[in-house]
Amino acid sequence: MSSRVPNKPSKTETWPSNHGRLTLNLKSSDRILFRKVTDRGLPESVGSANVGKKCTVITGHKEVEGLQESEETGKVEMFTGESIEASEEDQIFTCIADSRGLLSSVGLPMAGMDVTIILHLQEPEEPKKSTEQEEKIRNLKNKINKTRAELNKLTEELKELAD
């Protein structure tokens, strides 16, 4: 490997090294992956469907409170959970997934290390609550449909009488 200086800034943010012991509470939309860092300093892929998503990368395979296999199916095995504990010795990074699902670099010194990745997905949107105006529109559409049905019935009766 060459030791050339990269020509563009990294998309990886390193957390402060003096963070102490942390408990990271997970959202229901977060997914956990247990991966390795490649010889190029990149954590293994999180899947190309996750382009542009932010991930938190923690050194080592961590214990996850409430660990369950995720319902998503695919090539990348994902899990859900409630929380993850990080010790004061752990290095923590925030990375971004590229167009191939590869995360931004955590550095060559991390090559070959196990990492726990928290993939931050968006919470599903809650359905909008109906407003008065939407309710009125719905009622009018129902009334129109009933009137059309009545008109169709009357048209059929007229045809029968005309024959």
Secondary structure, DSSP 4 states (H G I P E B T S, - for coil): ---PPPSS--S-EEPPTT--SEEEEPPTT-EEEEEEB-TTS-BPP--GGGTT-EEEEEES---EET-EE-S--SSS--EE-SEEEE-TT--EEEEEB-TTSPBPP--GGGTT-EEEEEE-PPPPPPPPPPPHHHHHHHHHHHHHHHHHHHHHHHHHHHHHHH-
